[in-house]
Amino acid sequence: MVSESELLASVPTQLWIGGPVDATGGATFPVENPATGETLIEVADAGPEDAVRALDAAAAVQEQWAATPARERGEILRAVYERIIARTEEFALLMTLEMGKALPESRNEVRYGAEFFRWFSEEAVRVHGRYQTAPTGTGRIVVHKQPVGPCLAITPWNFPLAMGTRKIGPALAAGCTMIVKPASATPLTMLLLAKLCSEAGLPDGVLSVITSSRSSAVTEPLLNDSRLRKLTFTGSTAVGKKLVEKSANKLLRTSMELGGNAPFVVFADADIDEAVKGAMLAKLRNGGEACTAANRFHVHNSVREEFTEKFAAAMREVELGAGADPKTTLGPLINEEQLTTVSELVEDAVAKGAQVRLGGKAPGGPGYYYPATILADVPAEARILSEEVFGPVAPIVGFDTEEEGLAAANDTEFGLVAYIYTRDLDRALRIAEGLESGMVGVNRGVISDPAAPFGGVKESGFGREGGFEGIEEYLSTKYIALQ
């Protein structure tokens, strides 16, 4: 296995615009290791001029890339998929170093993230239109799908590979060029991916990666340039709203995957052991730093204590430590700000009457660690029930009737994903249909799948990533009327 120093030496640290290029003025910024708080490496710090350079490159090759046969585009995507899989350990270690997650989590993300390239390599040749006779019989209707054009993708820090691949994959498959602005906390994985795409035969300019510590400085000139035709963003609802407002100036196509506040509802007839297994997956995937992570646990009062005890027993087995340590199953949080947020939400709940059944206090020392935590008897006014905790904390509250459980689950402005556990198929379908969320896991703690449409409703955003629906976000519909 490659060493940390060898790995970091192999990763581009310049901007990627048709290859590695320096940022204007040679500016750089540090990338931190959350396990130690120390700097891993410095990368190029792009400014407005660099963003425009990337769009120049994307616009220059857009027509050529759109005209590239779909089969050829698909084969390039497939070649990138194979290269990612072949370098699983390198990508996993790189993500662990810059984001903090445990190595098993990183390996899972590599497999999941790579799959978007394989899935959309197959979808590239399945973009369909239609031909029909007009109902009046006076002509013919031809419906044709074309690539939207140059796209900007803004990706978050929590899944450094997958949040990029599930945007890049469909964009390239559809025939769009793309500029990626990764989170400043985790830019290394996306830079390495750009290098692999080039090695797989992706033409220069089709994919650019601009790293920057000043997000608005590089996104503003792009959003105001008429050559950009699409914006896709994954991140907080607050930032997403601002981007939608800015995108309105040029009426950009937009897709927004925003915040979540996922309920995990356990009914009285649930298999409690299976519910606990699902809860561990839904809560601790990515250390809880996931928009799909279960944020609040609504458990029928008749089984609440049994569920809480078994959940606590399972959480006690979690090994907190540096992500690169083979024994670790729960790594550090991303930074000090997130550690403070999680700590404050727990302290607020306890001050209002919640009972700490496990964890509840950061260990201190170097790195941004927070232990697996369970809070019982959490009062309705606790902030943790309405705010996304983004950490390994599980607040548990009870309910008595199915109607109360459903109402509690829907009592949020968000609607990304919800989880339910019940043995009753009728109830499962009834509740799934009644939940105000874009996705529902029924007796499952993990729902993400590249072959399924990922996305939310309400303030969790709009648009879908993955599935047959994912490529439609990057296609425009043209109607051609024939005599």
Kinemage of the C-alpha trace (Angstrom):
@kinemage 1
@onewidth
@group {chain A} dominant
@subgroup {mainchain}
@vectorlist {calphas} color= white
{ca met a 1} P 0.000 0.000 0.000
{ca val a 2} L 1.250 3.488 -0.848
{ca ser a 3} L 2.515 5.587 2.072
{ca glu a 4} L 0.882 8.873 3.085
{ca ser a 5} L 3.845 10.892 1.828
{ca glu a 6} L 3.936 9.064 -1.517
{ca leu a 7} L 0.199 9.500 -1.934
{ca leu a 8} L 0.258 13.228 -1.233
{ca ala a 9} L 3.176 13.627 -3.629
{ca ser a 10} L 1.084 12.025 -6.414
{ca val a 11} L -1.911 14.334 -6.021
{ca pro a 12} L -2.051 17.506 -8.153
{ca thr a 13} L -1.910 20.616 -5.982
{ca gln a 14} L -2.474 23.089 -8.813
{ca leu a 15} L -5.797 23.936 -10.424
{ca trp a 16} L -6.904 21.481 -13.101
{ca ile a 17} L -7.856 23.359 -16.277
{ca gly a 18} L -6.859 21.199 -19.231
{ca gly a 19} L -4.111 19.937 -16.958
{ca pro a 20} L -2.390 21.333 -13.844
{ca val a 21} L -2.039 25.133 -13.813
{ca asp a 22} L -1.071 27.618 -11.122
{ca ala a 23} L -3.621 29.951 -9.618
{ca thr a 24} L -3.260 33.583 -10.646
{ca gly a 25} L -0.524 35.072 -8.498
{ca gly a 26} L 0.511 31.653 -7.207
{ca ala a 27} L -1.788 31.851 -4.162
{ca thr a 28} L -2.302 28.699 -2.057
{ca phe a 29} L -4.238 27.598 1.022
{ca pro a 30} L -3.706 24.728 3.497
{ca val a 31} L -5.636 21.453 3.665
{ca glu a 32} L -5.965 20.209 7.243
{ca asn a 33} L -5.981 16.695 8.694
{ca pro a 34} L -8.994 16.553 11.093
{ca ala a 35} L -7.337 13.771 13.106
{ca thr a 36} L -4.492 16.060 14.158
{ca gly a 37} L -5.445 19.604 13.222
{ca glu a 38} L -2.185 19.831 11.273
{ca thr a 39} L -1.693 20.883 7.648
{ca leu a 40} L -1.424 18.056 5.135
{ca ile a 41} L -0.469 20.064 2.075
{ca glu a 42} L -1.048 23.410 0.328
{ca val a 43} L -3.168 23.655 -2.833
{ca ala a 44} L -3.815 26.394 -5.372
{ca asp a 45} L -6.204 29.135 -4.244
{ca ala a 46} L -8.204 30.181 -7.305
{ca gly a 47} L -9.549 33.662 -7.871
{ca pro a 48} L -12.088 35.149 -10.297
{ca glu a 49} L -9.656 35.119 -13.231
{ca asp a 50} L -9.059 31.403 -12.750
{ca ala a 51} L -12.789 30.666 -12.735
{ca val a 52} L -13.182 32.475 -16.035
{ca arg a 53} L -10.208 30.513 -17.431
{ca ala a 54} L -12.018 27.289 -16.542
{ca leu a 55} L -15.221 28.465 -18.226
{ca asp a 56} L -13.233 29.540 -21.290
{ca ala a 57} L -11.888 25.987 -21.518
{ca ala a 58} L -15.329 24.415 -20.990
{ca ala a 59} L -17.017 26.649 -23.560
{ca ala a 60} L -14.260 26.059 -26.116
{ca val a 61} L -14.822 22.286 -26.184
{ca gln a 62} L -18.551 22.115 -25.428
{ca glu a 63} L -19.616 21.703 -29.047
{ca gln a 64} L -16.935 19.099 -29.694
{ca trp a 65} L -17.808 17.084 -26.588
{ca ala a 66} L -21.553 17.216 -27.330
{ca ala a 67} L -20.821 15.882 -30.829
{ca thr a 68} L -18.689 13.016 -29.488
{ca pro a 69} L -20.591 9.747 -30.021
{ca ala a 70} L -22.434 8.631 -26.908
{ca arg a 71} L -20.701 5.264 -27.023
{ca glu a 72} L -17.310 6.967 -26.917
{ca arg a 73} L -18.331 9.166 -24.008
{ca gly a 74} L -19.595 6.083 -22.194
{ca glu a 75} L -16.375 4.175 -22.762
{ca ile a 76} L -14.328 7.018 -21.277
{ca leu a 77} L -16.570 7.017 -18.196
{ca arg a 78} L -16.187 3.263 -17.912
{ca ala a 79} L -12.402 3.617 -18.144
{ca val a 80} L -12.453 6.151 -15.298
{ca tyr a 81} L -14.572 3.773 -13.207
{ca glu a 82} L -12.023 1.005 -13.680
{ca arg a 83} L -9.148 3.294 -12.741
{ca ile a 84} L -10.895 4.419 -9.548
{ca ile a 85} L -11.568 0.828 -8.497
{ca ala a 86} L -7.974 -0.155 -9.257
{ca arg a 87} L -6.798 2.625 -6.940
{ca thr a 88} L -9.350 2.082 -4.188
{ca glu a 89} L -6.791 2.094 -1.381
{ca glu a 90} L -5.217 5.331 -2.562
{ca phe a 91} L -8.544 7.142 -2.841
{ca ala a 92} L -9.675 5.743 0.516
{ca leu a 93} L -6.550 6.866 2.336
{ca leu a 94} L -6.676 10.291 0.689
{ca met a 95} L -10.282 10.841 1.800
{ca thr a 96} L -9.467 9.668 5.312
{ca leu a 97} L -6.537 12.081 5.516
{ca glu a 98} L -8.435 15.152 4.345
{ca met a 99} L -11.913 14.405 5.738
{ca gly a 100} L -11.242 12.183 8.772
{ca lys a 101} L -13.622 9.275 8.168
{ca ala a 102} L -12.529 5.756 9.111
{ca leu a 103} L -10.855 3.773 6.339
{ca pro a 104} L -13.742 1.259 5.981
{ca glu a 105} L -16.082 4.204 5.391
{ca ser a 106} L -13.694 5.622 2.805
{ca arg a 107} L -13.446 2.304 0.970
{ca asn a 108} L -17.237 2.109 0.844
{ca glu a 109} L -17.352 5.610 -0.617
{ca val a 110} L -14.833 4.720 -3.305
{ca arg a 111} L -17.021 1.821 -4.452
{ca tyr a 112} L -20.186 3.912 -4.234
{ca gly a 113} L -18.674 6.954 -5.928
{ca ala a 114} L -17.063 4.972 -8.738
{ca glu a 115} L -20.387 3.300 -9.492
{ca phe a 116} L -21.826 6.588 -10.775
{ca phe a 117} L -19.284 6.513 -13.593
{ca arg a 118} L -20.198 2.931 -14.457
{ca trp a 119} L -23.955 3.597 -14.233
{ca phe a 120} L -23.835 6.709 -16.405
{ca ser a 121} L -21.410 5.106 -18.851
{ca glu a 122} L -24.346 2.812 -19.592
{ca glu a 123} L -26.932 5.609 -19.597
{ca ala a 124} L -24.965 7.698 -22.107
{ca val a 125} L -26.308 5.546 -24.975
{ca arg a 126} L -29.882 5.521 -23.655
{ca val a 127} L -30.885 9.146 -24.098
{ca his a 128} L -34.252 8.862 -25.840
{ca gly a 129} L -36.478 11.207 -27.785
{ca arg a 130} L -39.693 10.403 -29.659
{ca tyr a 131} L -41.441 10.678 -33.024
{ca gln a 132} L -45.185 10.770 -33.436
{ca thr a 133} L -47.994 11.983 -35.642
{ca ala a 134} L -49.700 15.115 -34.360
{ca pro a 135} L -53.220 14.364 -33.045
{ca thr a 136} L -54.659 16.647 -35.721
{ca gly a 137} L -52.929 14.640 -38.446
{ca thr a 138} L -51.408 17.814 -39.900
{ca gly a 139} L -47.761 17.133 -39.124
{ca arg a 140} L -45.159 15.203 -37.196
{ca ile a 141} L -43.725 15.778 -33.736
{ca val a 142} L -40.067 15.063 -33.110
{ca val a 143} L -38.760 15.393 -29.545
{ca his a 144} L -34.976 15.576 -29.264
{ca lys a 145} L -32.723 15.696 -26.170
{ca gln a 146} L -29.563 17.794 -26.216
{ca pro a 147} L -26.910 18.581 -23.591
{ca val a 148} L -27.633 21.672 -21.514
{ca gly a 149} L -24.118 23.047 -21.969
{ca pro a 150} L -21.304 24.055 -19.605
{ca cys a 151} L -22.119 23.230 -15.964
{ca leu a 152} L -20.827 24.305 -12.566
{ca ala a 153} L -20.850 21.763 -9.735
{ca ile a 154} L -20.259 22.901 -6.158
{ca thr a 155} L -19.580 19.935 -3.889
{ca pro a 156} L -19.387 19.536 -0.076
{ca trp a 157} L -16.661 18.143 2.168
{ca asn a 158} L -18.432 15.114 3.648
{ca phe a 159} L -18.200 12.798 0.612
{ca pro a 160} L -15.167 14.120 -1.308
{ca leu a 161} L -15.475 11.581 -4.139
{ca ala a 162} L -19.140 10.574 -4.405
{ca met a 163} L -20.601 14.086 -4.315
{ca gly a 164} L -18.507 14.854 -7.365
{ca thr a 165} L -18.959 11.636 -9.339
{ca arg a 166} L -22.740 11.676 -9.134
{ca lys a 167} L -22.680 15.115 -10.813
{ca ile a 168} L -19.754 14.597 -13.201
{ca gly a 169} L -20.974 11.186 -14.389
{ca pro a 170} L -24.352 12.272 -15.779
{ca ala a 171} L -23.037 15.603 -17.060
{ca leu a 172} L -20.298 13.982 -19.144
{ca ala a 173} L -22.634 11.189 -20.267
{ca ala a 174} L -25.138 13.774 -21.509
{ca gly a 175} L -22.453 15.672 -23.441
{ca cys a 176} L -21.946 18.589 -21.056
{ca thr a 177} L -18.636 20.069 -20.006
{ca met a 178} L -18.224 20.727 -16.286
{ca ile a 179} L -16.344 22.865 -13.788
{ca val a 180} L -16.151 21.475 -10.246
{ca lys a 181} L -15.586 23.686 -7.216
{ca pro a 182} L -14.886 21.240 -4.345
{ca ala a 183} L -15.122 22.239 -0.688
{ca ser a 184} L -11.962 23.964 0.520
{ca ala a 185} L -11.697 21.439 3.373
{ca thr a 186} L -11.437 18.450 1.006
{ca pro a 187} L -10.086 19.397 -2.438
{ca leu a 188} L -7.499 16.643 -2.864
{ca thr a 189} L -9.793 13.779 -3.872
{ca met a 190} L -11.365 15.788 -6.697
{ca leu a 191} L -7.954 16.860 -8.002
{ca leu a 192} L -6.833 13.227 -8.117
{ca leu a 193} L -10.067 12.296 -9.909
{ca ala a 194} L -9.447 14.971 -12.557
{ca lys a 195} L -6.003 13.505 -13.156
{ca leu a 196} L -7.485 10.016 -13.600
{ca cys a 197} L -10.115 11.321 -16.024
{ca ser a 198} L -7.358 12.802 -18.161
{ca glu a 199} L -5.420 9.529 -18.070
{ca ala a 200} L -8.589 7.717 -19.208
{ca gly a 201} L -8.810 9.852 -22.345
{ca leu a 202} L -11.167 12.677 -21.343
{ca pro a 203} L -10.332 15.614 -23.634
{ca asp a 204} L -8.756 18.704 -22.102
{ca gly a 205} L -11.277 21.320 -20.966
{ca val a 206} L -14.212 18.925 -20.582
{ca leu a 207} L -13.638 18.723 -16.813
{ca ser a 208} L -11.947 21.423 -14.751
{ca val a 209} L -11.405 21.538 -10.986
{ca ile a 210} L -10.906 24.904 -9.337
{ca thr a 211} L -9.916 24.841 -5.678
{ca ser a 212} L -10.417 27.989 -3.658
{ca ser a 213} L -10.728 29.224 -0.092
{ca arg a 214} L -13.021 32.006 -1.377
{ca ser a 215} L -16.059 30.271 -2.796
{ca ser a 216} L -18.043 33.366 -3.790
{ca ala a 217} L -14.987 34.860 -5.501
{ca val a 218} L -14.924 32.018 -8.029
{ca thr a 219} L -18.641 31.262 -8.311
{ca glu a 220} L -19.922 34.838 -8.785
{ca pro a 221} L -18.211 35.450 -12.153
{ca leu a 222} L -19.385 32.058 -13.400
{ca leu a 223} L -23.011 32.559 -12.376
{ca asn a 224} L -23.017 35.932 -14.133
{ca asp a 225} L -21.549 34.593 -17.379
{ca ser a 226} L -24.102 33.712 -20.066
{ca arg a 227} L -21.938 30.798 -21.269
{ca leu a 228} L -22.702 28.828 -18.088
{ca arg a 229} L -25.993 26.985 -18.449
{ca lys a 230} L -26.360 24.792 -15.376
{ca leu a 231} L -25.622 24.931 -11.630
{ca thr a 232} L -25.702 21.864 -9.402
{ca phe a 233} L -25.023 22.172 -5.678
{ca thr a 234} L -24.885 19.905 -2.659
{ca gly a 235} L -24.691 21.588 0.730
{ca ser a 236} L -26.652 23.531 3.299
{ca thr a 237} L -30.127 24.890 2.628
{ca ala a 238} L -29.029 28.422 3.571
{ca val a 239} L -26.260 28.472 0.954
{ca gly a 240} L -28.476 26.708 -1.577
{ca lys a 241} L -31.125 29.418 -1.304
{ca lys a 242} L -28.533 32.130 -1.967
{ca leu a 243} L -27.233 30.270 -5.003
{ca val a 244} L -30.743 29.842 -6.409
{ca glu a 245} L -31.282 33.594 -6.044
{ca lys a 246} L -28.026 34.344 -7.852
{ca ser a 247} L -28.775 31.811 -10.578
{ca ala a 248} L -32.021 33.605 -11.401
{ca asn a 249} L -30.118 36.451 -13.076
{ca lys a 250} L -29.259 34.179 -16.032
{ca leu a 251} L -32.142 31.737 -15.497
{ca leu a 252} L -29.716 28.868 -15.043
{ca arg a 253} L -30.913 25.278 -14.859
{ca thr a 254} L -30.400 24.300 -11.225
{ca ser a 255} L -30.476 21.176 -9.100
{ca met a 256} L -30.107 21.468 -5.337
{ca glu a 257} L -29.393 18.663 -2.861
{ca leu a 258} L -29.697 20.472 0.442
{ca gly a 259} L -30.006 19.857 4.186
{ca gly a 260} L -31.877 17.088 5.924
{ca asn a 261} L -33.423 16.227 9.273
{ca ala a 262} L -34.107 12.537 8.740
{ca pro a 263} L -36.568 10.829 11.099
{ca phe a 264} L -36.045 7.173 12.071
{ca val a 265} L -39.430 5.801 13.134
{ca val a 266} L -39.711 2.499 15.010
{ca phe a 267} L -43.239 1.119 15.381
{ca ala a 268} L -44.402 -1.256 18.107
{ca asp a 269} L -44.378 -4.296 15.801
{ca ala a 270} L -40.837 -3.699 14.533
{ca asp a 271} L -38.072 -6.282 14.823
{ca ile a 272} L -36.056 -4.354 17.422
{ca asp a 273} L -32.785 -6.124 16.761
{ca glu a 274} L -33.064 -5.328 13.065
{ca ala a 275} L -34.107 -1.768 13.888
{ca val a 276} L -30.949 -1.333 15.974
{ca lys a 277} L -28.798 -2.660 13.139
{ca gly a 278} L -30.486 -0.199 10.795
{ca ala a 279} L -30.091 2.610 13.311
{ca met a 280} L -26.351 2.008 13.522
{ca leu a 281} L -26.070 2.300 9.757
{ca ala a 282} L -28.409 5.257 9.428
{ca lys a 283} L -26.807 7.181 12.291
{ca leu a 284} L -23.114 6.379 11.970
{ca arg a 285} L -22.627 6.261 8.213
{ca asn a 286} L -19.824 8.733 7.564
{ca gly a 287} L -19.663 9.338 11.318
{ca gly a 288} L -23.076 10.993 11.192
{ca glu a 289} L -21.755 13.676 8.830
{ca ala a 290} L -24.221 12.881 6.059
{ca cys a 291} L -27.405 14.553 4.872
{ca thr a 292} L -29.001 11.096 4.900
{ca ala a 293} L -27.969 10.365 8.503
{ca ala a 294} L -30.858 9.673 10.887
{ca asn a 295} L -31.142 12.887 12.889
{ca arg a 296} L -33.940 12.005 15.359
{ca phe a 297} L -35.357 8.700 16.531
{ca his a 298} L -39.105 8.423 17.092
{ca val a 299} L -39.782 5.127 18.891
{ca his a 300} L -43.134 3.726 20.004
{ca asn a 301} L -43.307 3.984 23.781
{ca ser a 302} L -44.036 0.267 24.182
{ca val a 303} L -40.580 -0.612 22.768
{ca arg a 304} L -38.683 2.602 23.449
{ca glu a 305} L -36.663 1.378 26.432
{ca glu a 306} L -35.761 -1.920 24.753
{ca phe a 307} L -34.636 -0.088 21.633
{ca thr a 308} L -32.653 2.474 23.648
{ca glu a 309} L -30.807 -0.169 25.676
{ca lys a 310} L -29.908 -2.263 22.643
{ca phe a 311} L -28.926 0.786 20.626
{ca ala a 312} L -26.666 1.989 23.443
{ca ala a 313} L -25.056 -1.452 23.696
{ca ala a 314} L -24.280 -1.410 19.975
{ca met a 315} L -22.941 2.158 20.104
{ca arg a 316} L -20.587 1.220 22.964
{ca glu a 317} L -18.717 -1.048 20.545
{ca val a 318} L -17.764 1.916 18.351
{ca glu a 319} L -14.022 2.638 18.382
{ca leu a 320} L -13.256 6.376 18.288
{ca gly a 321} L -9.893 7.318 16.816
{ca ala a 322} L -7.873 8.519 13.848
{ca gly a 323} L -9.479 7.361 10.605
{ca ala a 324} L -6.254 5.836 9.305
{ca asp a 325} L -5.952 3.552 12.355
{ca pro a 326} L -7.218 0.061 11.348
{ca lys a 327} L -9.032 -0.297 14.712
{ca thr a 328} L -11.051 2.897 14.220
{ca thr a 329} L -14.726 2.705 13.301
{ca leu a 330} L -15.564 6.355 14.114
{ca gly a 331} L -13.181 9.080 13.019
{ca pro a 332} L -13.028 12.776 13.952
{ca leu a 333} L -15.439 15.466 12.832
{ca ile a 334} L -14.320 17.683 9.968
{ca asn a 335} L -13.173 20.731 11.944
{ca glu a 336} L -13.403 22.691 15.182
{ca glu a 337} L -16.518 24.548 14.044
{ca gln a 338} L -18.413 21.292 13.572
{ca leu a 339} L -17.174 19.964 16.902
{ca thr a 340} L -18.498 23.107 18.590
{ca thr a 341} L -21.864 22.761 16.826
{ca val a 342} L -22.347 19.150 17.917
{ca ser a 343} L -21.276 19.931 21.492
{ca glu a 344} L -23.664 22.875 21.735
{ca leu a 345} L -26.631 20.867 20.452
{ca val a 346} L -26.016 18.141 23.038
{ca glu a 347} L -25.539 20.671 25.834
{ca asp a 348} L -28.769 22.428 24.863
{ca ala a 349} L -30.734 19.155 24.935
{ca val a 350} L -29.311 18.150 28.317
{ca ala a 351} L -30.007 21.581 29.781
{ca lys a 352} L -33.637 21.191 28.704
{ca gly a 353} L -34.022 17.756 30.332
{ca ala a 354} L -32.575 15.119 27.988
{ca gln a 355} L -30.827 12.156 29.630
{ca val a 356} L -27.349 11.149 28.422
{ca arg a 357} L -27.359 7.365 28.007
{ca leu a 358} L -23.984 7.206 26.283
{ca gly a 359} L -21.177 9.619 25.423
{ca gly a 360} L -22.143 13.271 25.482
{ca lys a 361} L -18.758 14.929 25.904
{ca ala a 362} L -15.807 15.561 23.591
{ca pro a 363} L -12.587 13.929 24.861
{ca gly a 364} L -10.429 16.964 24.079
{ca gly a 365} L -6.860 16.888 22.849
{ca pro a 366} L -5.604 17.279 19.269
{ca gly a 367} L -8.102 16.488 16.530
{ca tyr a 368} L -11.859 17.081 16.393
{ca tyr a 369} L -13.297 14.020 18.101
{ca tyr a 370} L -16.792 13.447 19.462
{ca pro a 371} L -17.959 10.069 20.828
{ca ala a 372} L -20.989 8.038 19.800
{ca thr a 373} L -23.790 9.555 21.904
{ca ile a 374} L -27.360 8.625 22.803
{ca leu a 375} L -29.814 11.057 24.397
{ca ala a 376} L -33.076 9.761 25.863
{ca asp a 377} L -36.258 11.619 26.857
{ca val a 378} L -35.356 14.531 24.614
{ca pro a 379} L -37.875 17.375 25.055
{ca ala a 380} L -39.683 18.803 22.042
{ca glu a 381} L -38.052 22.212 22.482
{ca ala a 382} L -34.488 20.875 22.204
{ca arg a 383} L -32.692 22.337 19.197
{ca ile a 384} L -31.300 18.923 18.201
{ca leu a 385} L -34.763 17.783 17.084
{ca ser a 386} L -35.079 20.628 14.585
{ca glu a 387} L -31.456 21.259 13.554
{ca glu a 388} L -29.224 18.919 11.568
{ca val a 389} L -26.625 17.657 14.052
{ca phe a 390} L -24.144 16.257 11.469
{ca gly a 391} L -22.408 14.124 14.068
{ca pro a 392} L -22.645 10.767 15.919
{ca val a 393} L -25.488 11.827 18.241
{ca ala a 394} L -28.855 10.017 18.443
{ca pro a 395} L -31.727 11.817 20.233
{ca ile a 396} L -34.635 9.484 21.106
{ca val a 397} L -38.250 10.494 21.713
{ca gly a 398} L -41.404 8.413 22.147
{ca phe a 399} L -44.856 8.331 20.554
{ca asp a 400} L -48.073 6.391 21.194
{ca thr a 401} L -50.073 6.181 17.958
{ca glu a 402} L -49.279 5.761 14.289
{ca glu a 403} L -50.716 9.195 13.609
{ca glu a 404} L -48.439 10.753 16.239
{ca gly a 405} L -45.397 8.987 14.808
{ca leu a 406} L -46.120 10.189 11.282
{ca ala a 407} L -46.839 13.739 12.427
{ca ala a 408} L -43.589 13.857 14.417
{ca ala a 409} L -41.606 12.574 11.441
{ca asn a 410} L -43.096 15.267 9.171
{ca asp a 411} L -42.623 18.066 11.713
{ca thr a 412} L -39.694 19.682 9.896
{ca glu a 413} L -39.096 22.051 7.006
{ca phe a 414} L -36.788 19.432 5.480
{ca gly a 415} L -37.732 16.372 3.455
{ca leu a 416} L -34.745 14.445 2.167
{ca val a 417} L -35.039 10.930 3.602
{ca ala a 418} L -36.956 9.053 6.305
{ca tyr a 419} L -36.541 5.573 7.790
{ca ile a 420} L -39.322 3.358 9.146
{ca tyr a 421} L -39.276 -0.044 10.843
{ca thr a 422} L -42.393 -2.201 10.962
{ca arg a 423} L -43.379 -5.782 10.130
{ca asp a 424} L -46.760 -4.658 8.750
{ca leu a 425} L -46.639 -4.213 4.964
{ca asp a 426} L -49.845 -2.183 4.870
{ca arg a 427} L -48.463 0.178 7.509
{ca ala a 428} L -45.118 0.399 5.710
{ca leu a 429} L -46.781 1.503 2.468
{ca arg a 430} L -49.249 3.792 4.249
{ca ile a 431} L -46.519 5.573 6.214
{ca ala a 432} L -44.100 5.700 3.257
{ca glu a 433} L -46.764 7.421 1.177
{ca gly a 434} L -47.587 9.811 4.030
{ca leu a 435} L -44.014 10.848 4.736
{ca glu a 436} L -43.018 14.223 3.322
{ca ser a 437} L -39.619 13.163 2.009
{ca gly a 438} L -38.039 12.407 -1.333
{ca met a 439} L -36.759 9.005 -0.188
{ca val a 440} L -37.927 6.404 2.335
{ca gly a 441} L -36.044 3.445 3.743
{ca val a 442} L -38.387 0.618 4.825
{ca asn a 443} L -36.603 -1.708 7.249
{ca arg a 444} L -33.331 -0.424 5.788
{ca gly a 445} L -30.722 1.861 7.314
{ca val a 446} L -28.950 2.686 4.034
{ca ile a 447} L -30.871 3.817 0.970
{ca ser a 448} L -28.273 5.394 -1.359
{ca asp a 449} L -27.930 3.584 -4.688
{ca pro a 450} L -26.510 4.950 -7.978
{ca ala a 451} L -29.383 3.224 -9.818
{ca ala a 452} L -32.021 5.087 -7.762
{ca pro a 453} L -33.059 8.758 -7.905
{ca phe a 454} L -31.551 10.648 -4.949
{ca gly a 455} L -33.134 13.916 -3.828
{ca gly a 456} L -35.581 15.633 -1.530
{ca val a 457} L -38.666 17.812 -1.220
{ca lys a 458} L -39.521 20.936 0.784
{ca glu a 459} L -36.337 22.732 1.895
{ca ser a 460} L -34.173 19.722 1.119
{ca gly a 461} L -34.051 20.884 -2.481
{ca phe a 462} L -35.104 19.748 -5.931
{ca gly a 463} L -33.741 17.710 -8.810
{ca arg a 464} L -32.537 14.113 -8.707
{ca glu a 465} L -29.122 12.478 -8.881
{ca gly a 466} L -28.626 8.872 -9.953
{ca gly a 467} L -31.115 6.501 -11.529
{ca phe a 468} L -32.619 7.005 -14.964
{ca glu a 469} L -33.652 10.461 -13.783
{ca gly a 470} L -30.116 11.699 -13.100
{ca ile a 471} L -29.076 12.318 -16.695
{ca glu a 472} L -32.258 14.313 -17.396
{ca glu a 473} L -30.889 17.099 -15.171
{ca tyr a 474} L -28.246 17.730 -17.859
{ca leu a 475} L -30.466 17.522 -20.941
{ca ser a 476} L -32.676 20.077 -22.669
{ca thr a 477} L -35.793 19.031 -24.578
{ca lys a 478} L -36.182 20.340 -28.137
{ca tyr a 479} L -39.411 19.997 -30.117
{ca ile a 480} L -39.070 19.877 -33.897
{ca ala a 481} L -42.293 20.307 -35.895
{ca leu a 482} L -42.365 18.570 -39.292
{ca gln a 483} L -44.899 19.210 -42.045
